[in-house]
Amino acid sequence: MSSDWPMSDWWSGAIPLEVGVRYRFTPNVSAGVYFQWNPAFVSSTTCGSGATCSGYDMRVGIQMVYDIIPDGVVNPWFSLGMGWEWSQASVTAGGVTGTLSVSGWELPVVQAGVDFVLSKAFALGPYVGFFGGTYTNLTTGTHWAVDPPTRAYHAWVQFGLKGTLNL
């Protein structure tokens, strides 16, 4: 994405839902993988009057997590990681559908949240996250790489819900 087309022209918001699987190395430190699916709202700048629009943003990555109260029923935590992001918007107007997809690396991925421990292996809770990156691929029916001079750093700040499986 170049600075000529900011993300706010594409998205007006999303509903982040995330699942993670972690291996605990110590009571406080774990590492694992995450998958996030975000049904997204296409901005009115992209989705004009009379058009039907849909979209999503999803990501997968790895992270290191520090649990503050690992044996508590309520466990605050924070993490640092990196991942890969895909975003897609579809606009249908006048019987014609156009789809735009972009993808690229995200670094850093910083999150903090509170887990409500439901069992020894599973927790669920809210989080706030910062996901920043650069799109390197763009698809509009044919796939092509985004030229390095037109790439721009972008970021999502989210409030979401995360389920975690602790191994």
N, C-alpha and C positions, 0 to 999 in steps of 0.2 A: 504494500500500500504506500503510495507516495503522500507527501504532505498536501498534494492537490485534492486528495479524496480522504478526508479524515474519517476515522471509525464512527464518529458521531453522525456522519452522513449515511452510514450503513445500518448501524444498530441503535435502537433507543433503550435496549435493556435485554436481559436474559434471566432465566431461572436456573441457577447452578445446582446440580445434583451430583454428588461425588461419592465414589466408593474407593476404599483403599485396602490393601493387604500389606501387613507389616510383620517383620521378624524382629523380635526383641532381643538385643544383644546384652543389655543390662536392664535393670528395672526402669531406668529413665530413658534409655536411648534405643531407638529402633529405626529400621530402614525398610523401604518397600516400594511398591508401585501404586499408582492411582489411575483411575479412569473417571473422567468427568463428562457429563452430557448436559448441555444447556439449551433447552428450547429458547429461541431468541425472537425478539420483536424487531421487525424490519422498520427502520426509520421512515417517517413520512417524506423525507427528502428523496429516498430511493423508491418508496412505495407511494406512487401518486394517487390522486383521487380516482376512484373507480377500479383500481387494481386490486388483485388478491395477492398477498405476499406471505411467505413463510421463510423460516430460517433456523439454523442451529449453529452452535459452536461446540466443539468437543476437543478434549485433550487427553493425552496419556503421558505418564512420566514416572520419574523416580524421585524419592525424597528421603531425607533424614529427618527424624522427628525426635523432639525432646519432650517427654511427659513430666509435668511438674509434680503431680501427685499420682504416681502410677498405680498405687493400691487403693486409691479413693473411689468412691461411687461417682464423684464428680471430679474429672481430671482435666485441668487446663493443659494445653500443649502449644508448641510452635514448631514450624518445619521450614526447611530450605530444600529446594529441588530444581529440576529442569525437566522439560518435556517437549512434546510436539503438539501443535494445535491445528485443527481444521475448522474453517468457517464456511458456511454456505448460505446464500440468500437466493430465493426464487421469486420472481415477479411475473404475474400473468395479467395481461391487459389486452383487450381486443382480440381474445382467442390465441394470443401468442405468448409463450412462456420463455423467459430468459433466466438462466441460472449462472451465478458467479460463485466460484469456490476459490479460497486461498488457503495456504498452509505454510507452516514454517516452525523453526525452533523457538522455544520460550526459555528465557534465562534472564533474570531469576524468577523462580516461583517461590513466594514467601507466603506462609499461611500461619494463622493463630486461631485457636478455637477452644471449645470446651466439649469434652466427651462425657456423656452420661452412660456409665457402664451398665449394660443390660445383662451381660454374662461375662465369664472369664475371657471368652474369645471375641465378643462383639460389643461395640460401642456405637452410639449415635449422638450427633450434636451439631450445633451451629459453628460456623467459622467465618472469618474474614480473610480474604486473600488478595495478593497482588500478583498478577501474571503479566510479564512483559516479554516482548519478542519482536521478531521481524519476519514478515511473510516473504518466502522465497519462491513460491509456486503459485500460479494463477491458472484457473481453468474456466473457460467460457464456451465449452463445446470441444475445444482442442486445448491440450495442456502446453504451457510454456513457462519458462523460468522468468521471474521478475528481475529485470536488469538492476544490477547493484546500485547505479546512481539514483534509481527511483524508489528504492527500498526506504522505509521509514520505521523507526521504532514505534511500537504501539503498546498499550497497556490496558488491562482490565482490572478494576477494583471491584471485588464481589463480596456479597454476603450470601452464604449458601448453607446447605445441609449435607453432612458427610457421614457415611456409615463406614466403620472400620472393622476389619477382621484381623485379630492379633494371633499370630502363629507362635 
